[in-house]
Each structure stands twice: as structure tokens, then as C-alpha cells.
Amino acid sequence: MAGVTDWRLRGDDTQPPGLRIIEILDPGCGQDNVLFRLLVMREHSVSPEGESITLRYFELEAGSGGMAVHPFTGMYRRLADGAESVSLTGGSVGLSSAYLRGHRLGTYLQDEIVRWAAQWPNAKVQPIVLSDIDAYEENKSRRNRYYEQFGIVFDYSGPECSSGVSQGLCAGDLTPVSPDVWRKSIKEYDLIDYLRRHSAEKVKLLRDIQKLHANIDFQQQVIRDSQARPFKWAMNHFANRYPYAAPSVLTLSGLMLLLWAVV
């Protein structure tokens, strides 16, 4: 058994963090339009029988479904006779909420399982069975493409490829997807870095709020002064705004007051 897991799985000098936040974006509305945020946790275990990897995700939006019911799982086993096998699904694959589908989240998670399994290139990939139960119209083509993008070939049966069983292949025959496939709709952050960034943003927002409150207090005081002594406030305001013209205006105003008093 290999027994050494290299988490530099993507082939581009990036390492998927064990604890991470991912933001699911709307590609048509720019990189700042975040639809959902999820916490992704990777668990890895080693035993005398083999290794396993589990990717769990937790929906962070208010009112969401919470922890995923069906995590993404991969398993490696080596028998006493030296035969090796890997499972890419742990029995089933699916996203817990319908609104998460169609954003490359499944591809993002499954790709990590596929790259992990590629450590044992000679291991036989356990067959993947497609059922016609989940082959409803809006899901069937997407489901089939989902597996085929990793180099998995099926012997299809049923009407319009609604069911089938994967052909035999080794883990070394799998084809991970390019990160560019999911990076248009998914941004990935290390959990600690993400929390630090949002903590800094929170501090900045609190300071901005304090400045706004101070400005509101100042403006309210200005309103009170203008209401209590409107003429004095108007003269002071004019003098502050037009300092070069203020002496002439003040002199003229004084003469007008003097004439008004004489009359």
C-alpha cells in the first residue's frame, strides 16, 4: 500500500485546504455576486486495510439545510493477494439541496476524490451503477456527463441511456478535470485566512459606522444651532464658506442693520 497521501492534488502547485470556505458565484453577474457559502471539511484515515477520504460540506446561509446528508467519499483497499481497488462514490453521490446543483459543486468535490484515487494507478475502480430512478429529464444528461468528464465509460441500457454500469478501468485511467472548469463559479479560501479577512472587514465596518454616527451628531448640532440663532448661523456659515467675501458682506450687513435701527 502506498500509505503516503500527497495533498498537492491539482498539479498546479495548489493544495486544497482540509478546512475551507467556498463561495458559489453567479458567473453572469461578476465575481462579487455570491449565491451561497459552504464550509468544506476533509477527513482522511489510514488503516491496515487501506485508506479513505471524506469531504463533508455545511451550508452557511440562514435557513439552509445544514450538514450534507451524503458526503463525497473515496476508499482504497489492498487485499492479502495484492489486488487493489478504489471506490469513487462510497455507494452514492448527490447534493443535499436542489439549489446547489448546476454550479459545478459536485464536480469540484468529486475531482478531489478522483485525484486522491490516482495515487494508486493500478487499483481497479469499483463499478458505478446508474439507476433509471434518478434519470428524470432535467438530471439524466447532467448525471451522465458528470461521470464521463472523469474518463469513466458506461455500458448504457434503458431508454435514452437512463441506466448503466461503468466499464472496468484503473485509477490511473481516470482524467481529473482542469480547475478552470469550476473556478468560474467557485472561489476557495482557507478557513483561517477567510476568518481573518472577514474579521478585518468587520473592524473596518465598525469604524465606518462610528464615523457616520459622529457625522450625524455633528449635523444634528448644526441644525439645532441654525434653529436657535438663524442669522448668526447664516453669517458664520457664509464666512466659513466664502472667507474672502465675508468681510465685505459683514460690513454691508452691519450698515443695513444700522439703517434699520435708525428708521
Disulfide bonds with the S-S distance in Angstrom:
none
